[in-house]
Every structure is written in structure tokens, then in C-alpha cells.
Amino acid sequence: MNNFSRVKSACYTTNVTMSAVCNLSPILFLTFRSLYGISYSLLGLLVLLNFVPQLLIDLTFSFFSHKFDINKTVKATPIIAIIGFVVYAFAPILFPDNVYLGLVIGTIIFATSSGLAEVLISPTIAAIPSDNPDREMSKLHSIYAWGVVGVIIYSTLFLFIFGQKNWQWLALSLALIPLLAFILFSKTELPKMETPEKVSGALAFMKNKMLWLCFLAIFLGGASECTMNQWASSYIEQALGLPKIWGDIFGVALFGLTLGVGRTLYSKYGKNIEKILFLGAIGATVCYLTASITNFAILGLIACALTGFCVSMLWPGSLIVASEKFPTSGVFIYAVMAAGGDLGASIGPQIIGIITDSIIANPSSINLASSLNLSVEQLAMKSGMLIGMIFPMLAIFIYFLLIKSKRKSKTNLLNKLEN
């Protein structure tokens, strides 16, 4: 019998790489704005560009996963990440007249790696024999959350000690994470993963209404999680007026900490995932509302941090529900769900960036901000957070439908047994 402990370690390390990929640009938002004059909209676009390649990969694997050598693709994923970090770090040297272009290219490359990881790492873990696959999935995603905490704290301290002008060395040092994943994946045998034998097999799944309900569930979950995750640091610095180091540590890092706590708790004690999703969406809605209206820095920090706990299971929980609904779909269901999550994770932060810039550019915002005893940037950030509340608020209704669907399935099963 195969010992998959090294494969698990490689998968966990790859998820930490995803933590670095998804959080590096947001950590450097204000650094890029001050050093290179990049607007909030372009910064938000950088996040969007992080998810577009992932989305394209999700769609490709949804229909054509049978065309790929899954084993080789999984093992190549860390190498692509390393290349992306290197290009990203050398953007000022490679493109001295347009640093943003270099950042875009580096982002697209390591986002490609992240997209492959998102599609393939979850089914890799799911294919490893386990007594409790739901909790194994939650553990995998909790590793991502703890990776966020580690990356944020490390990056914040790095910039604090060495200065923002040395951000390139931060990007290069993070490339060591996928290097470790590559070493761990070498000379390992991955578990066999099922894929639809042809495109028509995937299309048959696409006709199921439950698939689209699960897709919408992870879309709203991804938007709820990543909007706060991507903008918490800037919100705390601009809207609450706290220094960058505290914005990063007490904003994004605490968000990641509570995200990790929520997922770790479920991996140990979790059950009734549909109910967890429903309650999490309610809690996230309250947290977004609190962050958008409060003028008290401590309360704003608490709201940002608790959002992490509330949304902790929205993404992996939606995966768990989908995998239970479609147990024979293999890589396909994870690719479709990853597409939904990535779409939400890209649209949410981008909307906040557009709203923030539009309010800052609107001359009438000066009077409104003054009447509320706020700066224009504070008003813009708070307005963005208020719009962000829409995602978890809509999710409440979707997760309620999942609860009803599960109850209906149980009732039908009991009726069959009685008959």
C-alpha cells in the first residue's frame, strides 16, 4: 500500500505557495502606489489578473482534463510558480519604463501555477484513502489559511526591517516555498484521479441544476472571502488611519488567523456543512456592515478579523457539498467549482477598487466626506466595504437552498427505505 505522507506534505506546501501568490500584491498595494504611482483601479486589476489565468485553467480542466497527464502537470506546478516570482521581482529591471507591465507578466505566470494547484491539489488529497475525506479537505484549506498568516507576518516584518524599496527581495524569497514543494513532489507516486473520458461526459454534468447552485455558492463564498482579504490592509490604513505594519498584521494576518482557526476546527470537529455555510454568511454580512459604518479603529479591526472566521468554510465547504453531490465526477467537479470561486474572488476585489477610485475622483465626495467628518479616501474605502457586504448577504439565500436540498434528499431516502 502506498504511503502518501510525502504527497500530502507536497500538497500542503503547494497550498502555502497559493497563499503567497494571492497575498503578495495586496501586501504591496500601497508600496506600488507610493513608489510607482499606480492607481487603486490598476492595483485592483492586478488582483483580477491574478485570478483570470486561474479561471481559464479552471474552464480548460472542466472540459479537457482527460487531455492532460495529471501526474506531470501536478509536479510542474511549483516550477511555474518559481518563474512567476522571479519575473515579478525583476519587473523594475526588465521594464524600467513600465514596472506595472512587468508586475502583470509575473502575476499571470504565478497565477497560472496557482490555477493548476487549485484544480489539481484538492482532488489529489480527495483521492488519497481516508476515513474522513471532508475533514481532510478542510485540513488542506486550513493550511492555505495558516500560510496566509505566515506570509503576511513575514512580509510585513521584511518590509518594516528592510524598507519598501527592497520589496523585490521579498518576492524572490517567497519563491523558496514552491522550490520546497517541487522537491517534495519529486520521486513520488500520486493517487489515481478520475476524469471524464470526453467532453460530452463533462457536458452531461453541466445540465444538472444542483451543479449551478453549488457554483453560485462558491462564487459568493469566494467573493466574500477574497474581497475582505485583498482590501483589509488598505482599509485599515486608509479608513481607520493606522500605520501600514499594524494594518497588515492586525488586518490581513488576523483575518488569515481566524480563517485558519475556522477551517482547523471544522477539520477536527466539523459536521452539518450546509448549516455552517448559512451561519457563516450571516456572520460575514454583519462584519462587512460593521467595518463600513464604524469610526472606531478597534471595532473596525475586530470586524475585519472576524470576517475571516465567518467566511472560513464558505469556499472549502462549497467544495465539500459539491463533491458529495457529484461523487463520481473526479477532477471535473473541482475544476468547475474552482472556476466559480476564482470568478467571485476576482470580481469582488475589482469592484471595490473601481468604487474606491470613482468616489475619490468625484468632486461631490469632498462635501459628503466633510459632513461625515471623514477624508475622501476614508469615505471611499468605507463605501467599498458596504458594497462588499452584498456578496455574503446574497450567499445567505443560496446556502439556505442547500439546506433545503439536503433535507429533501434525506426525506426521499427515508421514504424509499420505508417503501
Residue pairs with C-beta under 8 A, 6 or more apart in sequence:
2 189
2 191
4 128
4 191
6 184
6 188
7 124
7 128
7 185
7 188
7 189
7 190
7 191
8 125
8 128
9 184
10 181
10 184
10 185
10 188
11 121
11 124
11 125
11 140
12 140
12 143
13 78
13 177
13 178
13 180
13 181
13 184
14 77
14 78
14 117
14 121
14 178
14 181
15 117
15 121
15 140
15 141
15 143
15 144
15 147
16 143
16 144
16 146
16 147
16 150
16 151
16 177
16 181
17 78
17 81
17 113
17 114
17 117
17 147
17 177
17 178
17 181
18 114
18 117
18 118
18 144
18 147
19 144
19 145
19 147
19 148
19 150
19 151
19 256
20 85
20 147
20 151
20 174
20 177
21 50
21 81
21 84
21 110
21 111
21 113
21 114
22 50
22 114
22 148
22 226
22 229
23 148
23 151
23 152
23 155
23 229
23 252
24 88
24 151
24 155
24 170
24 171
24 174
25 43
25 46
25 47
25 50
25 103
25 107
26 47
26 229
26 230
26 231
26 233
26 234
26 252
27 151
27 152
27 155
27 156
27 159
27 233
27 248
27 252
28 167
29 43
29 233
29 234
30 233
30 234
30 237
30 244
31 159
31 164
31 167
32 38
32 43
32 99
32 100
32 103
33 39
33 40
33 43
34 164
35 164
35 165
36 99
36 100
38 100
39 357
40 353
40 356
40 357
40 360
41 353
41 354
41 357
42 100
43 353
44 349
44 350
44 352
44 353
44 354
44 356
45 350
45 353
46 103
46 104
46 107
47 226
47 230
47 346
47 349
47 350
47 353
48 346
48 347
48 349
48 350
49 104
49 107
49 108
49 111
50 107
50 111
50 114
50 346
51 111
51 342
51 343
51 345
51 346
52 108
52 111
52 346
53 108
53 111
53 112
53 115
54 111
54 112
54 114
54 115
54 118
54 338
54 342
55 115
55 339
55 342
55 343
55 346
56 115
57 112
57 115
57 116
57 118
57 119
58 115
58 118
58 119
58 335
58 336
58 338
58 339
58 342
59 335
59 339
60 335
61 68
61 119
61 120
61 331
61 332
61 335
62 202
62 332
62 335
62 336
62 339
63 199
63 202
63 203
64 199
65 119
65 195
65 196
65 330
65 331
65 332
65 335
66 195
66 196
66 197
66 198
70 120
70 190
70 193
70 195
70 331
71 190
73 116
73 120
74 116
74 120
74 121
74 124
74 185
74 190
75 182
75 185
75 186
76 116
77 113
77 116
77 117
77 120
77 178
77 181
78 113
78 178
78 179
78 181
78 182
78 185
79 113
79 178
79 182
80 109
80 110
80 112
80 113
80 116
81 110
81 113
81 114
81 175
81 177
81 178
81 181
82 175
82 178
82 179
82 182
83 109
83 110
84 106
84 107
84 108
84 109
84 110
84 111
84 112
84 113
85 106
85 110
85 171
85 172
85 174
85 175
85 178
86 106
86 172
86 175
87 94
87 102
87 105
87 106
87 109
88 102
88 103
88 106
88 107
88 109
88 110
88 171
89 106
89 168
89 169
89 171
89 172
89 175
90 102
90 168
91 99
91 101
91 102
91 103
91 105
91 106
91 168
92 99
92 102
92 168
94 102
95 101
95 102
106 171
113 178
115 338
115 342
118 338
118 341
118 342
119 331
119 334
119 335
119 338
120 193
120 331
120 334
121 140
122 137
122 140
122 319
122 334
122 338
123 193
123 330
123 331
123 334
124 190
124 191
124 193
125 136
125 137
125 140
126 133
126 136
126 137
126 323
126 334
127 190
127 191
127 192
127 193
128 136
128 191
129 191
130 136
133 323
134 270
134 273
134 320
135 266
135 267
135 268
135 270
136 267
137 316
137 319
137 320
137 323
138 263
138 264
138 266
138 267
138 270
138 313
138 316
138 320
139 263
139 264
139 267
140 316
141 263
141 315
141 316
142 260
142 263
142 264
142 266
142 267
145 256
145 257
145 259
145 260
145 262
145 263
145 308
145 312
146 256
146 260
146 264
147 256
148 229
148 252
148 253
148 255
148 256
148 259
148 260
149 253
149 256
149 257
149 260
151 174
152 248
152 249
152 252
152 253
152 256
153 249
153 253
155 170
155 174
155 248
156 244
156 245
156 248
156 249
156 253
158 169
158 170
158 173
159 166
159 167
159 170
159 244
160 245
162 169
162 170
193 330
193 331
194 328
194 329
194 330
194 331
195 330
195 331
195 332
196 202
196 205
196 329
196 330
196 332
201 332
202 332
205 211
205 326
205 329
205 332
205 333
205 336
206 336
208 326
210 325
210 405
211 322
211 325
211 326
211 333
211 336
213 398
213 401
213 402
213 405
214 318
214 321
214 322
214 325
214 337
214 340
214 402
215 336
215 337
215 339
215 340
216 340
216 398
217 277
217 314
217 318
217 321
217 340
217 395
217 398
217 399
217 402
218 314
218 315
218 318
218 319
218 322
218 337
218 340
218 341
218 344
219 340
219 341
219 343
219 344
220 281
220 314
220 344
220 391
220 392
220 394
220 395
220 398
221 277
221 311
221 314
221 315
221 317
221 318
221 341
221 344
221 395
222 314
222 315
222 340
222 341
222 342
222 343
222 344
222 345
222 348
223 344
223 345
223 347
223 348
223 391
224 281
224 284
224 307
224 311
224 314
224 344
224 348
224 388
224 391
224 392
224 395
225 259
225 311
225 314
225 315
225 345
226 344
226 345
226 346
226 348
226 349
227 348
227 349
227 351
227 352
227 388
227 391
228 255
228 284
228 287
228 288
228 291
228 304
228 307
228 308
228 311
228 388
229 252
229 255
229 256
229 259
229 308
230 348
230 349
230 352
231 349
231 352
231 381
231 384
231 385
231 388
232 247
232 251
232 252
232 255
232 304
232 307
233 244
233 247
233 248
233 251
233 252
234 247
234 381
235 247
235 251
235 291
235 300
235 304
235 381
235 384
235 385
236 242
236 246
236 247
236 250
236 251
236 297
236 300
236 301
236 304
237 243
237 244
237 247
238 377
238 378
238 380
238 381
239 300
239 377
239 378
239 381
239 382
239 385
240 247
240 297
240 300
240 301
241 297
241 378
242 250
242 297
242 301
250 301
250 305
251 301
251 304
251 305
254 301
254 304
254 305
254 308
255 304
255 305
255 307
255 308
256 308
257 305
257 308
258 305
258 306
258 307
258 308
258 309
258 312
259 308
259 309
259 311
259 312
260 312
261 309
261 312
262 280
262 308
262 309
262 310
262 312
262 313
263 312
263 313
263 316
266 273
266 276
266 312
266 313
266 316
266 317
270 276
270 313
273 313
273 317
273 320
273 321
274 321
274 399
274 402
274 403
274 406
275 403
276 313
276 317
277 313
277 314
277 317
277 318
277 321
277 395
277 399
277 402
278 396
278 399
278 400
278 402
278 403
280 310
280 311
280 312
280 313
280 314
280 317
280 392
281 310
281 314
281 392
281 393
281 395
281 396
281 399
282 310
282 392
282 396
283 306
283 309
283 310
284 307
284 310
284 311
284 314
284 392
284 395
285 389
285 392
285 393
285 396
287 303
287 304
287 306
287 307
287 310
288 303
288 307
288 385
288 386
288 388
288 389
288 392
289 386
289 389
290 299
290 300
290 302
290 303
291 300
291 303
291 304
291 307
291 382
291 385
292 382
292 383
292 385
292 386
292 388
292 389
293 382
293 386
294 300
294 303
295 373
295 374
310 392
311 392
314 392
314 395
315 341
318 337
318 340
318 341
319 334
319 337
321 402
322 333
322 336
322 337
323 333
323 334
326 332
326 333
344 391
348 388
348 391
351 384
351 387
351 388
352 384
352 385
352 387
352 388
353 384
355 380
355 383
355 384
355 387
356 377
356 380
356 381
356 383
356 384
357 380
359 365
359 376
359 379
359 380
359 383
360 376
360 377
360 380
365 376
365 379
365 380
366 376
368 379
369 375
369 376
369 378
369 379
372 379
374 382
